[in-house]
Amino acid sequence: MYRFLTVTAAALMLAGPSFAAGAMCSTSPASSFQPKANLVAMLKKDGIKVRRIKTEKGCYEVYGLKGTKKMNLGFNAETLAPVKNAEAGEN
């Protein structure tokens, strides 16, 4: 849990102003998105086993497991900043 909070805090600091306004999905072209492998590595450090990653309108939607708990997380595909709503790219 401590690792998750540390990584989340670091991601929030990197996201800076974009998260202050409520992190949104990226509006940049897909060529500027972070590789999914970077997101998988970040989540693996937090003990999350990634089952699937979907790309939807500038967001990565992650389905995974932490222990036996199912997780559905959303991230800006360009900055990997967490978004409040994991379903943000579907709107």
C-alpha positions as CSV (number, residue, x, y, z in Angstrom):
1,M,0.0,0.0,0.0
2,Y,2.9,2.4,0.8
3,R,4.4,1.8,-2.6
4,F,1.1,2.5,-4.3
5,L,0.7,5.8,-2.4
6,T,4.3,6.8,-3.2
7,V,4.0,6.1,-6.9
8,T,0.6,7.8,-7.1
9,A,2.0,10.9,-5.3
10,A,4.9,11.0,-7.8
11,A,2.5,10.7,-10.7
12,L,0.4,13.5,-9.4
13,M,3.4,15.7,-9.0
14,L,4.5,15.0,-12.6
15,A,1.0,15.6,-13.9
16,G,1.0,19.0,-12.1
17,P,-1.5,21.5,-13.5
18,S,-3.3,18.9,-15.6
19,F,-4.4,17.0,-12.5
20,A,-5.3,20.2,-10.6
21,A,-8.0,20.7,-13.2
22,G,-9.0,17.0,-12.9
23,A,-6.8,14.9,-15.1
24,M,-8.4,14.3,-18.4
25,C,-7.7,12.0,-21.3
26,S,-5.0,13.1,-23.8
27,T,-6.1,15.0,-26.9
28,S,-2.7,14.5,-28.5
29,P,-2.2,12.0,-31.4
30,A,-1.5,8.4,-30.5
31,S,2.2,8.8,-31.5
32,S,2.8,10.9,-28.4
33,F,1.3,8.3,-26.0
34,Q,3.6,6.6,-23.5
35,P,4.2,2.9,-24.2
36,K,1.9,0.5,-22.4
37,A,5.0,-1.2,-21.1
38,N,5.8,1.9,-19.0
39,L,2.4,1.7,-17.4
40,V,2.6,-2.0,-16.8
41,A,6.0,-1.5,-15.1
42,M,4.6,1.3,-12.9
43,L,1.7,-0.8,-11.8
44,K,3.8,-4.0,-11.3
45,K,5.9,-2.0,-8.7
46,D,2.6,-1.4,-6.8
47,G,1.8,-5.1,-6.8
48,I,-0.9,-4.9,-9.5
49,K,-1.1,-7.7,-12.0
50,V,-2.3,-6.2,-15.3
51,R,-4.8,-8.4,-17.1
52,R,-5.7,-6.0,-20.0
53,I,-5.1,-2.5,-21.1
54,K,-7.6,-0.7,-23.5
55,T,-6.9,2.5,-25.2
56,E,-9.9,4.8,-25.5
57,K,-9.9,8.4,-26.7
58,G,-6.6,9.3,-25.1
59,C,-6.9,7.2,-21.9
60,Y,-5.5,3.8,-20.9
61,E,-8.1,1.8,-19.1
62,V,-6.4,-0.9,-17.0
63,Y,-8.1,-4.1,-15.7
64,G,-6.0,-5.9,-13.2
65,L,-5.7,-7.6,-9.8
66,K,-4.0,-6.7,-6.6
67,G,-4.0,-9.8,-4.6
68,T,-7.6,-11.1,-5.1
69,K,-9.1,-7.6,-5.5
70,K,-10.2,-6.7,-9.0
71,M,-9.2,-3.2,-10.1
72,N,-10.3,-0.9,-12.9
73,L,-8.0,2.1,-13.3
74,G,-7.7,4.9,-15.8
75,F,-4.6,6.9,-16.9
76,N,-3.9,9.7,-19.3
77,A,-2.2,7.9,-22.2
78,E,0.3,10.7,-22.7
79,T,1.4,11.5,-19.1
80,L,0.3,8.3,-17.3
81,A,-1.4,10.5,-14.7
82,P,-4.3,8.8,-13.0
83,V,-7.7,10.0,-14.1
84,K,-10.6,10.1,-11.6
85,N,-12.9,8.1,-13.7
86,A,-11.5,4.8,-15.2
87,E,-14.3,5.0,-17.8
88,A,-13.2,8.5,-18.9
89,G,-12.2,7.5,-22.4
90,E,-15.6,6.0,-23.1
91,N,-17.5,9.3,-22.8
